[in-house]
Amino acid sequence: MFDYKTLIYNSAKNVLNGLEPSDVTAADAFCDYCVPCFKFAKILRKSPAAIAAEAAAQLTIDGIKVEALNGYLNFTIERESFIRHAFDKAADYKPLDGKTVCLDYSSVNIAKPFHIGHLMTTVIGGSLCNIYRELGAKVVGINHLGDWGTQFGGLISAYRRWGDEARLNERGLDELLELYVRYHNESEKDEAVAAEAREWSKKIESGDPYAVGLFEKFKAITLEQAKKVYRRLNIEFDSYLGESFYVDKVPAVEKKLQDKGLLKMSDGAEIVELTDDMPPALIRRSDGASLYIARDLAAAYYRKANYDFDKCLYVVASHQALHFKQLFKVLELLGEPWAQDMVHVSYGMVSVEGMSLSTRRGNVLYLSDVLDSAVEKAAAIIAERNPDLQDKTRVAESVGVGAVVFGALYDGKLKDKNFSLESALNFDGETGPYVQYTHARCRSVLAKAGYKPSQKIDWSQLIDDEAYEVVKLLADFDEVVYTAAVKYEPSVVSRRLVKICQAFNRFYNADRIMCGGETEKARLELTLRVADALKRGLRLVLLDAPEKM
Ligand code: ARG
């Protein structure tokens, strides 16, 4: 947005000795500023009111009305000037140019279905990738696969006992989930099952070709399903290096810990004692198995060495808060200055209309099922609202999936959510479909008018309250995107999108667009700006922007 503050400061400092940049503050109204004159009273030996009045008399700034009131110097931006500045296309806004951001998100677990519990990490991470990229950063999206652990031994053993290749090929993850649940139940009752599982898990570790082959098959099945979901969500990863990749890189971490005198033995296990009332970090169990945090330490070093990140974000549920606190602390104790660049982007729980989440017992809600159901509902709504729409299937997909994603990204990320598809699909609510529909409405107005962007617009045609409100919401959209990046909070963008739509719809109802002459041209230009901003914002929060709905 145009920097009025600096303009005001640079002009006012000539008439107010001792004025500092911080003395110019944004007043209550959005685009207005003021300078309280009280602090000058002592030095100048005059009343604040007199100082303000004298300064106001001496000061003229193009496009800004200057007034003195009750010891304040008030600056009101003239609407026409504001609009001109807002729509004078400045150079591309790339405040994060040259920065590299690693984003560890979604990070699914092999042989587990892609359930609703992975929705938040996936959409927050995917959206942050788009936001950072748009701001000029180089982004590395990483799916840190959960592909290491004793459960895979259990799965192989279950597959051999009760599974069958044809059924696995046909049913994929459903079969794996059932096998896993069965393994889990039986191993609780029968120690032999658990022992066999341990054997298989050792075989995977030692690279036994049969065991590794089966595991790779489970992995392929899981990723195939996950990638289908990612395509629907408009998400792509740059890396799928999972936990197993880091297993042989743990010894190098242990060496660093050893060299710093940080590695302690406790009952045969390797630990790092931590300060700050944290339990110690468990690096290696007494049976020789490395732990989750050890692989994360190795991954952190790998990322720093390979990407030289300025920030490394982990979009992971809040229940892993302690894990990340410990991880960052160990890196700090190791003396790595970049430990400060690691951030746990935490978020709350999601449930869909009261269903609880537990993969363990097979009581799972698949994300793809939630998306399908939203798309089905969207198709029904579209068939009713616009039966002649071409490309209905594609639009229903965009609207249905978009409703779920936008719903997930609309509240602050830490808030627990209970999802209702009905309200997420409400075309008149604060929803994805509402934003998509407003976008399509803008496009249809433009198409009907046959509007071609014109060079000269008379901005004074947009100074009425309704149009001006829209302008204001577009004017600082770049800064809104930046705020979302700094706060790791895509909802900052989605909320602004809804505000723009609400303001546009008020404008659309109050001001006739097709009214001829310069006014019509200016209103169409505003409509185009709105459409472009909505399309851009929708993409930032992973949604399509259909041209027609
Ligand atoms: N796979 C883990 C889970 O589903 C999340 C991994 C997060 N990333 C990491 N580097 N620890 O809970």
Residues whose N, C-alpha, C, O or C-beta is under 5 A from the ligand:
A	BS01	LIG	D104 S107 V108 N109 H144 G146 D296 V316
